[in-house]
Amino acid sequence: MPVTSRPTPDPVAERREVTCPLRDGTRLRTLLLLRHGTGPWPALLTRHPYDVTREEDDGYLDVRRLVAAGYLVALQDVRGRFGSEGVFDPCAQEEADGADAVAWLAARPECDGTVGMWGASYASDTQFAALLGGAPALRALAPAMTPALSALDGFRFRGGVPELGSTLAWTHYAIAPDAITRLPSAREREAERRRQEATERAITTGEAYGAGALHAGRDAEGSVRWGLDRLREPLDSPRHRAGKIVDRTDAVGVPVLLTGGWFDVFLGPTLELYRRLRRRAEDTGGPAPRLVVGPWTHDDFSGRAAGLDFGPDASAGSVDLTALHLRWFDAVLRGDAPDSPPVRVFLMGADRWVETAEFPPSDARPLELYLTPEGALAPEPSGSGGRRLVSDPASPVPTCGGAVLLFAPFGAGPADQTAVEARPDVVSWRTGPLEEPLTVMGAVGAVVHLVTTGTDADVVVRLCDEHPDGTSPVVADGVRRGSARSVDPVTGRGERGPLEPGRAYEITVDLWSTAHTFLPGHRIRVDIAPSSSPRWDVGTNTYAPEGKFAPPVTAEHTILQGAARPSRLLLDVVASPV
């Protein structure tokens, strides 16, 4: 007699589309997913501007499993997006709106009065914003790929350089389409569509991100104009603090589970937020943050990117992020014993997960590799001299992989830099073939001693893993604008000023962090370039005050080396067997 299996019942007993009223009367579309039974249940909420109906079948977490585990799930479109009323004002609106949404959800009869939040990217911003807005029912945050710490470290700027490419990608592709459909008249919608088409043409031709593009005054659609306006704001502008927690991490007194990707555009703020929350926990005795970082990009958790496959254990599916989140929510909202380590990171090169008590691990030690005039990376500075490159803003170095969030064909990940390294405006240094594995697990930085013929200079530094076959995948990268050398890259505080032609300057470049093993036979390689476009605004080599534009000029940059001017690579390394 044949045995037939019964279909698994849907854990979602009821799906309700309701409206959440805000203090000013605006109503936000909210989907409530309820399980079988009478409740009440703790609630899990996500809020973002990307149409939350997508979360039902293709979200960052499996919402049906959240429901099956005994949670009331709430999915909400933020103000001014898709099914919600109002006008969208990115970041600035989310503190009051988020606090109202949490209070409304906690007071519903289906909820037991406790709320946790989860979500990636903008949906991580909304979590911290709700907490800052005053939400006592909010007991746990699970932000992923988060720019919530600062607008100046990978969100709108990096090292004082505008993040032009990702701003264009987000405003034009993610925000503009729905914003245009919401315009009240057919005439306005048609005019905005024509501007949208013009922006698309400018992106396709490269006009949108060439030298001077930020100040070209093109008639772009409203969301793109909003983004470009923010990039023209001074680094210490209050607008960059709207909805961010850079000065308010002391207000985060609830448990936090952070998820990041080694090739995510927001890796830096994710890890800096982890470090700040960990220090706060040590100082106050409060809950320590937990951290998971995989070999992922901003929107690809497969463990495969830019032609490299990190193996079967690298994907989010293998990790089972939904189960990981459920165990954590059960621990912090229901009092279950936590069963996961505080930190879990994927060690690239060795292609395995590593569990530690903290990141970087307590046994990490600093390693300095000095750039030599002969093009080597050495444990001690030697000789003296400089290596020159010509920075021509009319022919910028193209972006090739890395921790980016861009439009095609500029994908993220450990892309081979061979073609870029062959350019005359890219100079490289490398070790000899390694005899033993060397594991970097922690911060990556560079100190570059630079002389230029211009009055400003952008310094792009890439750490690469040169394989025996000659390919050179990027591991980590960063940038610093010379005029912003004294500006804190997270807070934006500090003075900008021009460079004096012919004078030597020490410029520190933050490449964020990594967990990567350089295998025997491989070489550690450092590339320095004057640009990376369309990722970053192309510098003009001429200083201009905040918000102003100076015409581009071609300049010669010289990277100095030797004991007197020790340009060098800075690494956190650990003794980690492969």
N, C-alpha and C positions, 0 to 999 in steps of 0.2 A: 504494500500500500504506500503510495507516494506521500512524502511529508512536505507540507507546504508551510513556509514561514509566514508569520503574521507581520504585516507592515508595522514599523515602529511608530507609535502614535506621536503626533506633533506636540512637543512640550508647550507650545503656545496655545493656550485655551482660548484666549481672546485678544484681539488686536483692536485698540481704540484709537481713533484720530480725534484729538481734543485740542483746545486752545489754552495756552498758559497766559493769563493776564499779567502785564507788568504794571509798575506803579504809575506810569503815565497813560495807562489804558491801552497801549499797544498789545496785540495778541500774537503769540508765537505758536505756530503749528508744532504739535508734539504727538508722537506716536507712543502709546503705552502698550507694552507686550506683557500679558499676564499669564501665569501658569495655572494649572488645574489646582483647585483648592480654594480656601476662603481667605488666606492671608491673615494679617498684613505681613509684608515682606520688606527687607531692606531694599533700597532702590539703587540702581546703577544708571547714571545719566551721561549722555554725550551730547555736546552742542557744537555745531559747526556750520559753515556757509555753503556746503557742497551737496545739498539735497539728502536729508537723512534717510529717505526711503531706500537709498543704496545700502545702508547698513544692514538691512534685513537679510540680504542674500550675498553680499560681497563686501563685508566690512572688515575692519582691522581685527575685530574679535567676532566669534560666532555667537550672535545674540541669542539664538535658540538654546545654546548650551548654557548661557547665563540664566535664561529663564528656567531651564530644567534644573539648575542648581539651586533654585529657590529665591531668585531675585526678581523684583519688579524692574523691568527695563524701560527706560525713557529715552527717546531719540528726538532731538529738537533742532529745527532750523533757527539760526540766530536771526535777530532783527534785520529786516530788509532783504531776506534771502528766501527764495522758493516759496514755501507755503506760509511764511510769516509776514506780518505787516511791518510797516516802518521803513526807514531809510538806513542803509548799511553804512556804518562808519567804523571801518576795521579797527580792532583792538580797543579803541576809546570807549565803545559802548558796552563792553562785556563785563565790567565790574558790577555796575548796578543791575544789568539784565541778568547776569549769572546768579547774583545773590537772590534776586526775585524768583528765578526759576527753581533754585534749590529749596527756598522756603515754601513755594507752591507745591512742589513735589513731596516734600517731607510732611506736609499737612494733609495730603490726600488720604482717604480711608484705606486705600490699598497698601500704603507705605507704613512701616513701623516707626517712622520718624528719623531714620538714619539714611544718609545718602553717600554713595561713592561716585566718583567720576572717572571716566577713561577716555582715551582718544589720542590720535596722532596729529601733529602739525598744528593747525589752527585750533583743533579740538583739544590740544594740550594747553594752549593759551587761555581758552575759556575756563579751564579748571582753576588755574591760579587766580584768574581775574575774579571768579565767583568767591573764592576764599578771601581775597583782598577786599571785596565789596561787602563782606560781613555775612557769612553763611554758617551759623553755628551747627546746623544739621549736617554739614559737609564734613565727613570723618576720614576720607581717604582719597588720594589722587593717584592716578596711574597714567602720567603723561608719556607720550612717545614722540621721538623726533621733534623735540620741543625748542622753539625760539623764545619761550616765555621769559627767560632771564633778561635778555637785552636785545634791543633793536640794532645794536652796533657790532655784533660779533657773529656775522653770517646771515642775518635777516635783511637789513638794509645796507650794512657796511661790513667790511672786514679790514682790519688794520688801517682804518681811515679811508678806504677806497670804496666807492659805491658799488653795491651788488646789483649792477645794472641788468645783467642777464636774467637772474631769478626774479627780479621785480617785474620785468617785462613778461616773463613766462607766467607768473601768478596772476597779474592784473589782466593780461590780455586773454589768456586761455582759461583760467579758472573762474575769474570774477566777471569779466565783461559780458559773456553771453546771457546770463540770467539778468544782469543789471539792465541790459538793453531791452529785454522783453517786458520789464516792469515800467518802462517809460509810458506816460499817460496818453500820448497821441501818436498816430501813425507817422506824422511828419517828423517828430522827434526820434522815433525808432529808426526811420529810414536814414536820417542824418547821422545817427550814431553808427549804424551799420556801415555807412560809407567811410566813416573815420576808422572803424574796426578793420575794414578791408585795406585801408591805407597803411595801418599799423602792420597788418600781415605782410603786405608787400615790402615794407621797410625792414621787417625781420628777415624775410626771405633773401633780400638783396644785401643785408648787412648794414644798411643805412641807419637802422635803429640803434646800433651799438658801436659805430665807428667813433673815432676821436672827435670829441665835441658834440656827440649825439645827445648827451644829457641837456645841453643848452641850445639845441637846434630850434626849439619852439615849434615842433610839428603839431598839427591839429589832430591829436589822438583822441580816442574815446575816453569818456569820463574816468573810468577806473584806472586806465593807464596814466592819464594826467595826474590823478591822485598819487599814484606810486612815484612818478618822476618828481613831483613836487616834494615828496618826502626825502628823496635823495639829494635835493638841493638845499635841504634844511641844514643848519649848522650841527655839528656832531653833538653839541651839548644842548640841543633844542629840547624843551619840555615835551614836544610831540613824540619824540622817540621813547619817552618814558611811559606814555599812555598804555595802560594795561600790562606793563612789564613789572617784574619784581626785583629789578636790579638793586634798588635801595631798600627793599622791603622783605628780604628773605627771613628776617626775624619773625614776620607774621605767619610763616609757614610752620605751624606746630602740629600738623597731622602727618600720619605715615604717607610716604611717597614711594612709588615704584616707577623708576625711570627706565625707558627702553630707548636705545639708540642704534645707529648703524655706522660702521667705520667709513662709509662713503655717503653719509647723509650731510646735507648742507647745514644742518643744525647740530652736528656732532659737538662742536666746541661749546655752545651754550648748554647742551645737555650735560656734558661732563663738568663744566664749571658750576652748574647748578647742583650737581651731585656733591662736588667738593664743598660748596658753601653750606649745603644742608647737613653734610656730615660734620663739619666743624661746629655748626649750631647745635647738633645733637650732643656732641662731646662737651660743649660748654654748658648746656642746660639740662642734660640728662633726658632729653626728649627722644622721640623715635628717630632712629637712623634710617636714611634712605636706602633703598635697594636698587640695584643696577643690573641691567642686561644689555649687552652690546653684541650685535652680530655683524657678519660681513655683508651688510645690507645697504641699499641706497635709500633715498627718501621714500620711494614708492615701490620698491621691489625687494621682497623678503625671500626670494628664491635661493639665495646663496650663489647665484650665477650673475655676473655682470661684466661688461666690457670684454667678453671672450674668455674670462676665467671662471672655472667652476671650483668652488671650495669644498666640494664633496657632499655626500648624502646627509651628513649631520648638520649642514650649514643652514638649511632652510627654516623658516618660521614654523612650517608644518612639522618638521622633525622636533623642534623645540616644543611645539604645541603651546603657543602663546596664550590661547584661551584657557587651557588647563592651568598654566602658570599663574595667570591673573586670578582665576577662581580660587586657587589655593591661597593666594595672597589676600584677596578680599575676604575669604572665609576667616583668615587669621586676624585681620585688623577690624572687621566689622562684626564677627561672630565669636571671636575669642578662641578660635582653633589654634593649635600649636603650629608655628611656621615650619615648613619642611624643606625650604629651599635656602641655599647659601645667600649671604648678603650681596655678593657680586658674582656674576657669571658672564664671562667675555669669551668671544671666539678668537682663538689664536691663529691668525692667518699664517700661511707658510707651513706650519705644522698641521693646520686644518683640523683642529680639535677644540672643544670647549674647555675652559679653565675656570675653576671655582676658587674664589679668594675671599678674604674677609674685607678687603678694601681695594680701591683702585687709585693710584698704582699700588701694587702689592708692597707690603712692608719691607721686603728684601730688595726692592728696586734700588739701584745705585746710578749716579750720573756718569755718563761717558761723553767725553768731548773728542770729536774728530776734527782735526784742523785742515783747512784748505791750503794746499801748497801751490807755489807758482808753477809746478810741473803738472798740476791737474790731479794730484793724489789727495786722498783723505788719510791723515796720519795721526797717531796718538799724541804727537808733540808738534808744535809749530817749527818750521824750518825755513831758512832762506828769507828772502824779502822780494817784493815785487808786486805786480798787479796783472790782472787779466781784464781785457777790455771787451766791451760790446757796444754796438751802436743801437740806440733806441730810436726807432722811426715810428711816430704815432700813426703814420699813414699805412704802415704795414705791421700791425700788432701780431704778437705770437698767438696762435689760435689755442683755445681751450681744448684739452684732450683728456677727458675723464676727470677723476677726482671726486671730491665731495660736492657735487653740483646738483642744482635743480634747474634744468634748462630745457629748451625746445630742441627738436631734431635738427641736425644730426648730432648734437652735443650731449651725449649720454654720460651718465655717472659710472664710476667704478674704476678698477685698477687697469686703466687703458695703457697700452704700450706707447711709450714716449719716443720711440726710435726716430720717427719722422720729425717730431718737434725738436729733438736734440740735435738734429742735423742742420738746423738753421744757424746762420752766423750770429744771430742775436741771442743765442742760448749757449751758456758756458757750463761745463760739467766737471765734476771731480768724482773720483771713485777709489775705493780700496782695491787691493789685490783680491784674487779669489780667496774666500774664507776657508780656513782649514777646519774650523769648528762652527757649529751653529751659534748664531748670536740672536738672542730674543730681546726685542724692544717691547716693553709693556709699561706704557705711561706717556709722559709728555715728550713732544718733539719740538725743537726750536732751532733757530739759527741766529748767529750774530754776524752781521755783514758790515765790513768796513768799506765805505763807498766814497768815491770822488766822482763828481759829475761836472759836465760843462753847462748844465742847465741850472735852473733855480728850484727844481723839484724832480723827484724820481720815484718811480714805483719799483719795488724789489719783490719779485715773485720767486719763492724757493720751493722746490719739490724734492722730496725724499723718494727714491726709486729703488727697486730690487732688480738689479741687472742679472738676468739668468745666463747660464753658460751658453745658450744659443744666441745671445745678443739682444734678446727682447728686454724691455726695461719698463715693467709695469709701475705705475705710480702707487705709492703707499700712503703718503700724506703730503699736503701742500699748504701754503699760506702766502700772505702778501702784506706789505707795509708801504704806505706812502711816506716819503721822506719828510714832507711838511707836517705830517701828523706823528712824527717819531716820539714826541713827548706826550701824546694823548693816550689816556688809558683806553685800550681797545674794547673794554666792556662798558664802562660808564660814560665815555666820551669827554671826560674832564681832562683839562690840560691845554696848553697853548700850541696853536699851529704857527708855523713860520717858514719862510723860504730857506732854501739851501744856498750857501755861498759857493759859486763856481770855483772849482779848484781846491776847496777845503775838504778834508776827510771827516766823515761822520760815521758813528757807530749806530747801526740800525738793527733793532731786534725784531725778528719775524717769528710769530707763533704759528706753528704747523699743527696745533691742537695736540692730538694724542693718537696712539695706535696700539695694537697688540699684534706683533708680526715677528716671525722667526725667519732670519736670513740663513738659508741652508748652506752647507759646505759646497764650495764651488761657485756660489753666487757672490756678487759684489754689492756693497752699499754704494749708492750713487746719489749725488746731489746735483741738481740743475738750478741755475739762477737765470732768470729772464726778466725783461722790463715790462711784461704785460701778459695777460691771459684773457683773451676776448672770444666770446661775448660775456664770459663770466663776470669780469670786473670792468668797470669804466676804464677806458684807455686814457692813461695819463698823458698830459701835453708836454711834460718836461719843463713847464713854466709855472711858477707859483701864482695862485689867485686866491684872494680872500674867500671866506665861506660864501657859497651861493653865486660866485662870480665865475667868469670864464676867461682864460688867457689863451691866445692862439697857440697851437702846437708848434713845436720846433724839434728838429732832430738833435739829439744830444749823445755824447759819448760818456758811458759809465765805466769806471774802473773799480774792480773788486780787489782790494788790497789784502795781502797775505804776509805772514811772517810773525816773528816774536813781537815786533812793535805794533802791528796791526793784525791781531789774530782772528781773522774770520774763521768761523767754526760751526759745526753741527753739534747740537745738544740732544742727547738721548737718555731716557730712563731705560736701563737694561736689567734683566734678571737672569739668574742661573736657572734655566728651565730646560730639562731634557726633552728631546723630540720623541 
